[in-house]
Amino acid sequence: MVAFIAATILPAQSEAVLVGLLLTGGHSAVGLVAVAALGNTLGSVVNWFLGAAIERYRDRRWFPVSPKRLQQAQAWYQRYGKWSLLVSWLPVIGDAITVTAGVMREPLPIFIVLVALAKTARYVVLAVVTLGLI
């Protein structure tokens, strides 16, 4: 659940929870990484849907992003395209990338594959380092 929340625009630290659970030794490392990656990927899918829906509210006074910022995000995504999703694991910027991918209507299957690769790789590296496997 923490990994899911951490991938949305809400603040949470899934890495700290994963490390804590890995250090207790009471759970399968593979299982923990799989659940964290799945939850984090699904949270990013929520961001994609938020981005896809955001355009219709752009002219509202309460809209949280200025037209200039939204344009900048779209231009950035056009420049780097779907491959920018490989850094969707980065704090703060990763959420913005996944929302922008929705705004730009990146095909959902491609989005899911690239985000899942990025999120899973992050958790695998974190688990390997935590467990001292390298």
N, C-alpha and C positions, 0 to 999 in steps of 0.2 A: 504494500500500500504506500509506503514512504517513497519507493522508487517511482510509482505512478504520479504521486503528488509533486515530487521533485522535477518531473519532466514537464509539468504544466507551468503556467506563469506564477504559480504559488511557490513561496520559498520553502525548501526542505533539503535536508542533507542525507541523501540515500547512501552516499559513500560511507559516512560515519556509522550508519546502522549496519551496513554490510561488513565493515571491518570488525565491529563489535561482535556480530554473530559468528564471523569466521574465527575470531580469537577465542570464543567460548568453546569451540570444537564440538558442539553438540549437534551440528547439522552438516549435511553434505555440502562441500564447497561448490560442486557442480550444480546442485539443486539451488543453492543460494544465488549463484551467478545467473542461472536460468530465470529464476523468479524476478530478480532485480532487473535483468535485461528486458524481460517481457513487460513488466510493469512500467519501466521507463519508456519503452517503445510505445506502449498504449497511451501513456500520458502525452507523448509527442503527437500522436494521432489526434488527440483532443485539441492540441494547439493547431494542427493542420485544419481541422474543422472550424475552429475559431477564426483563423485567417481567411478561410473560404467564405465565411459569413460576414466578415468585418466590413467589406466594401459597401454594403447597403446602409451602414450607419456612419459612413465617413463625414457626412454633412451635419451630423448632430452636434450640438454644443458640448455635450458631455463626452464626446469621442476622445479616448485617451491619447491619441497620437496626432500630432500636427500633420497637415497635408504635406508639408515639406519633408518631415521625417519618414512618412509613409512612402513618398516618392523616392527618397534616398534608399530606403530598404529595398524597394522594388528594383531600382537601378543596380544596386549591389547584387541582388539575386540574379538579375538578367546577365550580369557580367560573369559571375562564377557558376551560376546554374545549379543543377542538381548535385554536383560534386561538393558543394558547400555543406550539404547534409552530412558529410563524413566528419565534420567538426561540430555536429549538433550536440555532442557530449560536453562541450565547454560550458562552464557556468555563465549565466546571463545571456551571452551571445547565442548560445545554442537554442534557447527558447525563442529568441527573436528570429532565428533562421527558420525554425519549424513553423512559426506563425506566418512568416513571409512566404514560405513554400505553399501554404494554403491560399494566401492572397493571390499568388502567381499561378495557382491551379496546377501545381506539379502533380502528375498522375499518382494517385494514392498507392498503387502497387510498387512503383519505383521508390516513392517516398519511404514506404515501410521497409523495403529491403535495405536501402542505404542507411536509414536511421537505426535499424536493428543491428546492422554490422558495426556501426560506430558505438552504439551503446553497449553492445556485448563486448566489444574489444576493450572498452574502458573498464568494465567490471572484471574481465579476465585478467587484465594487467594488475588491477588493484588486488585481486585475490592472490595472484602469483607473488606479488611483492609482500603482501601481508603474511602469507604462509611461508615466506622465505624460500620459495622454490627457485629463485635465481640469485 
